[in-house]
């Protein structure tokens, strides 16, 4: 019977490696922004709707969930782009497995949009009695609920 392999020592992380990781992340973000139209569209969606989520008269948890649902779209879009670029890098020839991988990643993006619509819909419907009065748009704000 073989002995289990020895565990590798914990990776030490220096401040230099932390900043290198941060730089790689930012390079990936800017590459997606430059090269992926669907990422730019999702980012515009987030930029427009985050301020709207913040101004809606809902509790802080609902606001956070609405914003997280928006950022999930961006995260899934980045993963979808990484999968597509990796498949395109590996081979330019058409293959059913490559198509399936791309389609599945695209389905994940679609589901993140469905999730966002569902989350926003449930929160808006549940708080419609406050939203419909538009009191949150009046200035100065009322001190009485």
Rosetta silent file (secondary structure, phi, psi, omega in degrees, C-alpha in Angstrom):
SEQUENCE: XXXXXXXXXXXXXXXXXXXXXXXXXXXXXXXXXXXXXXXXXXXXXXXXXXXXXXXXXXXXXXXXXXXXXXXXXXXXXXXXXXXXXXXXXXXXXXXXXXXXXXXXXXXXXXXXXXXXXXXXXXXXXXXXXXXXXXXXXXXXXXXXX
SCORE:     score description
SCORE:     0.000 S_00000001
   1 L     0.000  132.248 -178.599    0.000    0.000    0.000 S_00000001
   2 L   -81.659  145.111  176.055    1.360    3.392   -0.986 S_00000001
   3 L   -77.218  149.155  178.739    1.683    6.202    1.507 S_00000001
   4 L   -64.501  148.703 -179.299   -0.292    9.336    0.724 S_00000001
   5 L   -63.729  146.324  179.227    1.715   12.032   -1.029 S_00000001
   6 L   -65.975  139.392  178.045    3.308   14.607    1.217 S_00000001
   7 L   -71.345  139.314  178.125    1.389   17.846    1.379 S_00000001
   8 L   -74.579  148.049  179.835    3.135   20.731   -0.245 S_00000001
   9 L   -64.078  154.559  178.985    4.066   23.578    2.066 S_00000001
  10 L   -60.457  141.124  177.528    1.755   26.567    2.109 S_00000001
  11 L   -70.944  130.337  175.366    2.453   29.112   -0.545 S_00000001
  12 L   -86.698  139.517 -177.773    3.965   32.234    0.873 S_00000001
  13 L  -118.401  120.698  178.364    2.518   35.410   -0.513 S_00000001
  14 L   -95.850  167.535  177.142    4.597   38.524   -0.661 S_00000001
  15 H   -64.127  -31.568  178.063    3.349   42.031   -1.206 S_00000001
  16 H   -65.310  -43.816  179.646    5.003   41.879   -4.624 S_00000001
  17 H   -68.982  -32.382  175.915    3.000   38.800   -5.652 S_00000001
  18 H   -62.080  -47.780 -179.882   -0.169   40.453   -4.336 S_00000001
  19 H   -68.940  -30.599  175.179    0.372   43.497   -6.544 S_00000001
  20 H   -65.550  -43.444  177.703    1.293   41.266   -9.488 S_00000001
  21 H   -62.267  -41.547  177.675   -2.013   39.415   -9.066 S_00000001
  22 H   -61.839  -42.279  178.789   -3.841   42.720   -8.869 S_00000001
  23 H   -63.126  -42.952  178.804   -2.122   43.883  -12.073 S_00000001
  24 H   -62.838  -40.216  178.413   -3.095   40.672  -13.899 S_00000001
  25 H   -62.571  -44.578  179.422   -6.704   41.084  -12.772 S_00000001
  26 H   -66.289  -37.266  176.635   -6.818   44.666  -14.016 S_00000001
  27 H   -62.878  -40.017  177.208   -5.231   43.643  -17.321 S_00000001
  28 H   -64.793  -41.392  178.085   -7.954   41.007  -17.715 S_00000001
  29 H   -61.343  -47.890 -178.758  -10.649   43.548  -16.909 S_00000001
  30 H   -67.452  -34.609  176.852   -9.302   46.041  -19.462 S_00000001
  31 H   -64.006  -43.389  177.966   -8.885   43.296  -22.089 S_00000001
  32 H   -64.460  -39.668  179.615  -12.533   42.304  -21.639 S_00000001
  33 H   -63.920  -40.214 -179.323  -13.566   45.946  -21.809 S_00000001
  34 H   -75.053  -38.741 -165.313  -11.611   46.469  -25.054 S_00000001
  35 H  -107.374  -13.575 -174.362  -12.354   43.181  -26.780 S_00000001
  36 L  -117.497  102.368  179.274  -15.742   41.916  -25.596 S_00000001
  37 H   -59.269  -37.198 -179.130  -18.847   43.863  -26.699 S_00000001
  38 H   -67.699  -32.133  175.359  -21.123   41.745  -24.494 S_00000001
  39 H   -66.915  -42.783  177.992  -18.984   42.590  -21.454 S_00000001
  40 H   -62.049  -41.241  178.601  -19.262   46.299  -22.261 S_00000001
  41 H   -62.984  -43.706  177.741  -23.046   45.964  -22.619 S_00000001
  42 H   -63.745  -38.320  178.955  -23.280   44.205  -19.252 S_00000001
  43 H   -66.878  -38.688  175.846  -21.093   46.853  -17.652 S_00000001
  44 H   -62.450  -42.402  176.644  -23.324   49.630  -19.013 S_00000001
  45 H   -55.577  -46.043 -179.764  -26.285   47.741  -17.568 S_00000001
  46 H   -66.520  -45.957 -177.800  -24.555   47.702  -14.159 S_00000001
  47 H   -61.251  -36.277  179.708  -23.498   51.367  -14.308 S_00000001
  48 H   -75.892  -41.923 -171.423  -27.067   52.451  -15.073 S_00000001
  49 H   -87.235  -22.301  179.005  -28.855   50.196  -12.582 S_00000001
  50 H   -62.636  -48.071  177.057  -26.600   50.392   -9.499 S_00000001
  51 H   -60.925  -36.073  177.707  -27.517   54.039   -8.762 S_00000001
  52 H   -63.212  -43.382  178.666  -31.174   53.148   -9.342 S_00000001
  53 H   -62.183  -38.043 -178.785  -30.888   50.244   -6.855 S_00000001
  54 H   -69.002  -34.421 -176.941  -29.308   52.569   -4.292 S_00000001
  55 H   -85.731  -14.545  179.450  -32.073   55.167   -4.584 S_00000001
  56 L   -65.115  144.299  179.907  -35.000   52.731   -4.390 S_00000001
  57 L   -80.972   68.678  176.638  -36.845   52.764   -1.051 S_00000001
  58 L  -125.432  165.030 -178.673  -35.916   49.212   -0.066 S_00000001
  59 L   -70.926  168.853 -174.642  -33.912   47.928    2.876 S_00000001
  60 H   -63.272  -36.912  179.890  -30.133   47.621    2.743 S_00000001
  61 H   -65.006  -43.255  178.540  -30.169   43.849    2.283 S_00000001
  62 H   -62.543  -41.576  177.574  -32.486   44.147   -0.738 S_00000001
  63 H   -60.961  -44.960  179.669  -30.250   46.835   -2.219 S_00000001
  64 H   -62.721  -42.248  179.784  -27.194   44.623   -1.727 S_00000001
  65 H   -64.526  -40.070  178.465  -28.929   41.617   -3.306 S_00000001
  66 H   -62.820  -43.359 -179.997  -29.982   43.735   -6.312 S_00000001
  67 H   -68.514  -40.751  177.454  -26.407   44.982   -6.793 S_00000001
  68 H   -62.157  -38.207  177.702  -24.968   41.478   -6.354 S_00000001
  69 H   -62.444  -36.917  177.159  -27.359   40.158   -9.010 S_00000001
  70 H   -67.525  -45.348 -178.661  -26.008   42.828  -11.383 S_00000001
  71 H   -68.593  -26.479  175.502  -22.373   42.015  -10.619 S_00000001
  72 H   -60.477  -37.398  177.991  -23.082   38.312  -11.110 S_00000001
  73 H   -59.027  -46.737 -178.772  -23.832   39.140  -14.764 S_00000001
  74 H   -64.605  -43.202 -179.121  -20.391   40.760  -15.158 S_00000001
  75 H   -63.006  -46.942 -179.212  -18.613   37.899  -13.388 S_00000001
  76 H   -66.447  -36.293  177.382  -20.306   35.221  -15.491 S_00000001
  77 H   -63.607  -39.624  176.277  -19.653   37.231  -18.656 S_00000001
  78 H   -62.606  -43.426  178.656  -15.929   37.336  -17.795 S_00000001
  79 H   -65.171  -40.647  177.025  -15.895   33.561  -17.280 S_00000001
  80 H   -59.739  -45.813  179.555  -17.792   33.039  -20.540 S_00000001
  81 H   -62.849  -40.782  179.260  -15.265   35.188  -22.403 S_00000001
  82 H   -63.074  -41.513  178.365  -12.350   33.298  -20.837 S_00000001
  83 H   -63.913  -47.173 -179.344  -13.858   29.970  -21.913 S_00000001
  84 H   -61.619  -44.865 -179.482  -14.511   31.198  -25.454 S_00000001
  85 H   -65.593  -37.753  179.417  -11.015   32.667  -25.844 S_00000001
  86 H   -65.447  -43.991  179.002   -9.393   29.516  -24.482 S_00000001
  87 H   -63.976  -42.724  178.524  -11.318   27.297  -26.880 S_00000001
  88 H   -64.799  -32.916  178.836  -10.488   29.600  -29.799 S_00000001
  89 H   -70.584  -40.178 -177.095   -6.809   29.550  -28.780 S_00000001
  90 H   -65.379  -43.690 -178.500   -6.660   25.764  -28.565 S_00000001
  91 L  -160.112  140.375  176.429   -8.127   25.202  -32.008 S_00000001
  92 L   -93.340   -7.586  179.946   -9.849   27.175  -34.725 S_00000001
  93 L   -77.688  149.600 -179.767  -11.449   24.060  -36.205 S_00000001
  94 L   -75.985  135.647  178.378  -15.096   23.374  -35.440 S_00000001
  95 L  -145.287  138.718 -177.586  -15.734   20.602  -32.982 S_00000001
  96 H   -59.254  -34.756  179.180  -19.011   19.558  -31.312 S_00000001
  97 H   -70.266  -37.371  176.918  -17.437   19.571  -27.833 S_00000001
  98 H   -64.368  -42.545  178.078  -16.051   23.078  -28.340 S_00000001
  99 H   -61.564  -43.794  179.531  -19.488   24.229  -29.481 S_00000001
 100 H   -62.221  -42.762  179.648  -21.108   22.613  -26.446 S_00000001
 101 H   -61.419  -44.748  178.738  -18.636   24.267  -24.074 S_00000001
 102 H   -65.407  -40.788  179.541  -19.293   27.680  -25.625 S_00000001
 103 H   -65.260  -39.543  179.491  -23.050   27.122  -25.594 S_00000001
 104 H   -66.191  -42.164  177.638  -23.016   26.071  -21.945 S_00000001
 105 H   -63.510  -39.080  177.114  -20.989   29.149  -20.978 S_00000001
 106 H   -65.097  -37.797  176.854  -23.446   31.294  -22.925 S_00000001
 107 H   -63.262  -35.002  177.394  -26.330   29.624  -21.096 S_00000001
 108 H   -64.001  -40.104  176.549  -24.688   30.614  -17.801 S_00000001
 109 H   -63.104  -45.891  178.810  -24.700   34.253  -18.932 S_00000001
 110 H   -57.474  -45.642 -179.876  -28.355   33.935  -19.924 S_00000001
 111 H   -65.706  -31.363  176.633  -29.237   32.460  -16.528 S_00000001
 112 H   -67.815  -34.796  174.210  -27.410   35.276  -14.751 S_00000001
 113 H   -67.951  -43.061  178.121  -29.644   37.750  -16.606 S_00000001
 114 H   -60.597  -43.721  177.679  -32.750   35.702  -15.726 S_00000001
 115 H   -58.284  -46.112 -178.716  -31.600   35.650  -12.099 S_00000001
 116 H   -61.809  -45.474  179.223  -31.131   39.421  -12.118 S_00000001
 117 H   -62.135  -42.324  179.919  -34.582   40.033  -13.593 S_00000001
 118 H   -64.948  -46.228  179.982  -36.165   37.670  -11.043 S_00000001
 119 H   -60.646  -50.142 -179.382  -34.353   39.255   -8.076 S_00000001
 120 H   -62.781  -41.615 -179.713  -35.207   42.788   -9.172 S_00000001
 121 H   -61.596  -46.821 -179.688  -38.788   41.804   -9.953 S_00000001
 122 H   -62.650  -44.484 -177.644  -39.400   40.184   -6.567 S_00000001
 123 H   -68.527  -41.445  179.714  -37.869   43.095   -4.652 S_00000001
 124 H   -66.764  -43.940  178.667  -39.686   45.760   -6.661 S_00000001
 125 H   -62.837  -42.876 -179.036  -43.052   43.993   -6.384 S_00000001
 126 H   -65.385  -25.282 -178.154  -42.573   43.443   -2.633 S_00000001
 127 L  -112.436   16.930 -174.651  -41.808   47.154   -2.132 S_00000001
 128 H   -59.346  -33.652 -179.567  -44.201   48.561   -4.724 S_00000001
 129 H   -60.308  -30.109  176.337  -46.281   50.359   -2.090 S_00000001
 130 H   -89.093  -37.457 -177.916  -43.262   52.594   -1.337 S_00000001
 131 H   -67.737  -40.972 -175.048  -41.872   52.805   -4.854 S_00000001
 132 L   -64.897  -24.388  179.016  -45.185   53.799   -6.451 S_00000001
 133 L   -79.724  -14.051  179.215  -45.478   56.932   -4.259 S_00000001
 134 L    55.468   25.404  179.957  -42.094   58.192   -5.559 S_00000001
 135 H   -65.078  -26.628 -179.543  -41.423   59.773   -2.175 S_00000001
 136 H   -69.487  -11.315  178.948  -37.769   58.860   -2.427 S_00000001
 137 H   -95.180   -8.763 -178.161  -37.468   61.370   -5.315 S_00000001
 138 L   -80.152  146.237  176.811  -38.793   64.367   -3.356 S_00000001
 139 L  -132.956  135.222   -5.315  -36.439   66.935   -1.898 S_00000001
 140 L   -71.826  155.129 -177.909  -36.103   67.663    0.951 S_00000001
 141 L   -68.219  149.290  178.318  -36.979   64.192    2.160 S_00000001
 142 L   -73.656  138.981  179.077  -39.867   63.764    4.534 S_00000001
 143 L   -85.726  -10.965 -179.388  -38.882   62.967    8.112 S_00000001
 144 L  -109.396  131.005 -178.807  -42.115   61.032    8.659 S_00000001
 145 L   -69.189    0.000    0.000  -42.642   57.653    6.961 S_00000001
